[in-house]
Amino acid sequence: MSDTPKQHDWTKPAAMAIPKGGFFKDKVEQGRYGPIFPKTPACYGFTIIAKIKPGREETVRSYGKKIEETIKGLPEALEVLQLHYLRWVLFDINKETYFMYQGIFDTDFDK
């Protein structure tokens, strides 16, 4: 084992409050698509929330089932994405169905 200390030990909890505006102005590094945020375990990701067209809920659910079956048969199917986790949620607001999609990646696509 190396005597070199690890900079980021993923086994120890950590927290960082990102200020309003999303970055520290005195420490900002500009990437191709905007500021590069401080590294966290969930640094590279996105969230989408969208209303589902009425009657299309089962189509969304069946697509999720296809992804589940693909991963069961071929666990490395999404490996190229360096995907840490992917989460889908269907939920109702005022009798309308919405879809939330969250994807967190283990890579920086900006570099």
C-alpha positions, 0 to 999 in steps of 0.5 A: 500500500502507498504511504501517499494520503488520499485527497478525497476519501469516499468512505468518509462523509463530507459536505459542502454548501455551494453558494447562491449562483452555484460557484465560488467566484474567487475559485471559479474555473471555467469549462467549455460549458460554464463554471466547473463545480467543486468535486463531490461524489455527485458532481457530474449529473443532471435532473430533468422534470417533465410532464408526461402526455396523458396516456403515455405513462405505460410507454415510459414504464415499459421503457424503464422495464427494457432498461432493467432487462438489458442490464440484467442480461448485459451488466456492462451495457451502460459502462461507456457512460461511466454512470454512477446511478440513474433514477426515474420517478413518475409522480402525480401533481394535480392529477397530472403525471410527471417524470423525474430523471436523475443521472449522476456520472463518475466522469467530467464530460467537460474536459 
